[in-house]
Amino acid sequence: APVLGHNHGLQGAAGNAEGRLSALGSAILITVLRFSQNACRDFTDSVATLGLWDLARCARDPSGSRTMEAFLDGSAPAKMKQQLLARMVGGAYAAMALTGSGSFLLERCFDMAEGSTKEAIISELLTRERDLESKYWGPRLLKRLGAEAYKRDPLQWRRHLESTVKTKVDFEKLFGADFGDAPQPSKQDKKQRKQQQQQQQ
């Protein structure tokens, strides 16, 4: 049984009818997800099998988005993480982009996702471009993900992505995979995230 959500359909995911997820419960789960796979496999499996509606709801929620980040940063197999990122296409990314806390998680997902999933994320966000631009973080997020470049020339965008991925692979071969991991949020990012979450309260 899932530790978060109920695996309902995606209908209503853009709303907040069920209220917020438990901050205490999420904090406990975040701690558990930092354990080795031998100790937390049941929990990682549960998060990985959440339905699309529940993924969208968690990703939009301040506590839920941190839980999702803990899963992505934790000991779950890389294949499981990529499968989760791919399954979130179809509504979850658009839903999370429209909240401040969700937008930070979306950037993390985009950085970790494989090429085809990155393209699907951008395509999904562009379907809600007008709504997203009405949020003060929206234009920065679209720019960060290269949405305008994708709209202008998808083929050139793919070529640029392939070149970037190849450079990263070569870099990791030279210096090690750990050295090439995504950077942790800066103090400014954390401050901005806190302000966005406060405005949602």
Secondary structure, 3 states (H helix, E strand, C coil): CCCCCCCCCCCCCCCCCCCCCCHHHHHHHHHHHCCCHHHHHHHHHHHHCCCHHHHHHHHHCHHHHHHHHHHHHCCCCHHHHHHHHHHCCCCHHHHHHCCHHHHHHHHHHHHHCCHHHHHHHHHHHHCCHHHHHCCCCHHHHHHHHCHHHHHHCHHHHHHHHHHHHHHHHHHHHHHCCHHHCCCCCCHHHHHHHHHHHHHHC
